[in-house]
Amino acid sequence: MNKEIERMIIELEKECKAQNVELLLCATNFETGQGSTAFCGSVIGLAILLQKLVGDLKEQLSISESCDCPECVAEKAEDAANEKSMDELLTAFLRGELQ
């Protein structure tokens, strides 16, 4: 990841803090292994953003749901099981039950 991208991420984080805007951002260059994260806001706000990101990602990946090969069928079953546990964990987190 180059310095310009890192600078823009830092600037965005600063501006979001100044404007009281919740932010959850991660950028990674898998070729170099370099990455950067930025987040600001309340824990509950960040949890809501994370849930929104997961939902948006599921929508983007829904194209693969049309495949019925054995690998995709197994992956869909695993995802369905994990989705319930992720929802339960997020609910427990928002209730303050997780530490």
Backbone torsions as a table, in degrees:
resi	resn	phi	psi	omega
1	MET	NA	136.1	-177.3
2	ASN	-87.4	168.0	-176.4
3	LYS	-63.6	-32.5	-179.1
4	GLU	-65.0	-43.1	177.9
5	ILE	-63.8	-45.3	178.7
6	GLU	-59.4	-41.4	179.4
7	ARG	-63.9	-42.7	-179.7
8	MET	-64.9	-37.7	177.9
9	ILE	-63.9	-44.3	178.5
10	ILE	-63.1	-43.6	178.8
11	GLU	-62.4	-42.2	179.1
12	LEU	-62.5	-43.4	178.8
13	GLU	-61.5	-44.4	178.7
14	LYS	-61.6	-44.8	-178.9
15	GLU	-66.1	-40.3	177.7
16	CYS	-62.7	-42.0	177.2
17	LYS	-61.8	-43.3	-178.8
18	ALA	-64.5	-33.0	-177.7
19	GLN	-96.9	5.6	-179.7
20	ASN	57.7	45.9	180.0
21	VAL	-109.2	132.0	177.5
22	GLU	-71.0	139.9	-178.2
23	LEU	-141.8	135.9	173.5
24	LEU	-141.0	112.1	-171.9
25	LEU	-142.3	138.6	174.4
26	CYS	-140.6	131.5	177.4
27	ALA	-129.8	135.5	-176.4
28	THR	-141.6	140.4	170.0
29	ASN	-106.2	103.4	-175.2
30	PHE	-68.8	-21.7	177.9
31	GLU	-69.5	-38.7	-177.9
32	THR	-100.4	-15.7	-177.3
33	GLY	80.3	4.6	179.8
34	GLN	-87.4	144.7	178.8
35	GLY	-154.3	168.8	179.9
36	SER	-148.4	144.1	175.4
37	THR	-127.1	154.5	175.5
38	ALA	-146.8	136.4	175.4
39	PHE	-155.1	147.1	174.7
40	CYS	-155.9	151.0	-179.2
41	GLY	124.8	-174.1	-178.7
42	SER	-77.5	159.7	178.3
43	VAL	-61.4	-42.7	179.3
44	ILE	-64.7	-42.5	178.0
45	GLY	-61.2	-41.7	179.1
46	LEU	-66.8	-37.2	177.2
47	ALA	-63.7	-40.2	177.8
48	ILE	-64.8	-42.7	177.8
49	LEU	-62.2	-41.1	179.3
50	LEU	-62.7	-42.1	178.1
51	GLN	-63.5	-39.6	178.0
52	LYS	-64.6	-42.2	178.0
53	LEU	-60.7	-44.2	179.1
54	VAL	-62.0	-43.4	178.3
55	GLY	-62.5	-44.2	178.8
56	ASP	-63.7	-39.4	178.8
57	LEU	-64.3	-41.4	177.5
58	LYS	-59.8	-40.9	178.3
59	GLU	-62.9	-44.0	-179.2
60	GLN	-64.3	-33.7	-176.9
61	LEU	-90.5	2.6	-175.6
62	SER	-64.8	-16.4	178.4
63	ILE	-59.7	-37.2	-177.5
64	SER	-70.7	-11.5	-179.0
65	GLU	-69.2	-15.4	-178.7
66	SER	-79.1	-12.7	-179.2
67	CYS	-81.8	137.9	179.3
68	ASP	-121.8	27.9	175.2
69	CYS	-70.3	159.9	-176.8
70	PRO	-56.5	-38.2	-179.9
71	GLU	-64.9	-44.6	-179.4
72	CYS	-68.3	-38.2	178.4
73	VAL	-62.2	-44.8	179.1
74	ALA	-64.8	-41.3	179.8
75	GLU	-65.4	-39.8	177.9
76	LYS	-62.9	-40.6	179.0
77	ALA	-65.0	-41.7	178.2
78	GLU	-65.3	-42.6	178.4
79	ASP	-61.5	-40.6	179.9
80	ALA	-63.3	-40.8	178.7
81	ALA	-67.4	-41.5	-179.9
82	ASN	-69.7	-32.4	-178.5
83	GLU	-61.3	-43.7	179.9
84	LYS	-63.5	-45.3	-178.7
85	SER	-67.7	-33.4	177.5
86	MET	-66.8	-42.3	177.2
87	ASP	-62.3	-41.6	178.8
88	GLU	-64.3	-42.2	178.8
89	LEU	-64.1	-43.2	-179.8
90	LEU	-64.7	-41.2	177.6
91	THR	-62.2	-45.0	178.4
92	ALA	-63.1	-39.3	178.8
93	PHE	-62.6	-46.0	-178.8
94	LEU	-66.6	-27.7	176.4
95	ARG	-80.0	-8.6	-179.1
96	GLY	82.8	17.5	-178.3
97	GLU	-82.7	-18.0	178.6
98	LEU	-99.9	143.4	179.8
99	GLN	-122.6	NA	NA
